[in-house]
Every structure is written in C-alpha cells, then in structure tokens.
Amino acid sequence: FFSNRMEKRKLAEAEAALSDAAKCERSGWLKSRDLDGAASAYERAATLFRVARAYPQAIEAYMKAADAQQALESAAAAARLLESAAVLAKDNLKAEANAAALYERASELHLGVLSLDRAAAALCKAARTIEGS
C-alpha cells in the first residue's frame, strides 16, 4: 500500500518534470530555448519514473535528456544518459535489442569526443547484452 502510494506520487512528480522540460524547449519572440533546463528536467523525470518503476517512460525521458545534451554539444553527458537508458531496457524490460542499440549510440557519441576506451566499453556492453539474450 505504502509503496503504491509512493509510486503514484513519483509518477505525478515525473509528469510535472516532463511538463517543465517541454516549457524549456519552447521558444518564442522574447524567449529562446533553454536546452540546459530541458536536459535537467528530462533527467529528473527519468529518475522519478525509474523510482516509480515506470521503466518505458524512464527510458524515453533518458533519451530526450540525451538529445538535449547532444544539442548542447555535450556528447559525453548524452552518452552517459543513453547508457542509463540501456541498463533499464536490459535489466527491467528484458529488451536486449533495444539496450544494445542504446549502447551502440552511446559508443558513437564517445567516439565523437575521442573517448575510445568508453566507446569500446559501451560496444562490449552491447555485445554482452545481445550474447545474453
């Protein structure tokens, strides 16, 4: 009972964070897009969805946060977020193909910033994920 109530509260908080992120992404005549705020809000939403055990929504929020970080030209942060999404896909949804694709995308981002060791590690995780399925 207590856990269910907490999950509902976290879901509501996550939805509010998604709304904040959407507001940050909007631009207008006098307001430019706040991608940093959007990335932060999406990451907060992903964490809250994960706590509420809403794993598909958490993965989607991590991916949106990664897209925002990539738009900010922060490939390392984007790759980290994609790897977090991959872990959820693999461990909680048993979606090995999806997890492997996320690890591969993270590896490409690591390569873009010449972080070869992290790129190789992400590819190894993708291979282990597929191998284990």
Protein Blocks (a to p, Z undefined) as FASTA:
>chain_A
ZZmmmmmmmmmmmmmmmmmmmmmmpccfklccdfklmmmmmmmmmmmmmmnopaklmmmm
mmmmmmmmmmnopaklmmmmmmmmmmmmmmmnopmklmmmmmmmmmmmmmmnopaklmmm
mmmmmmmmmmmZZ
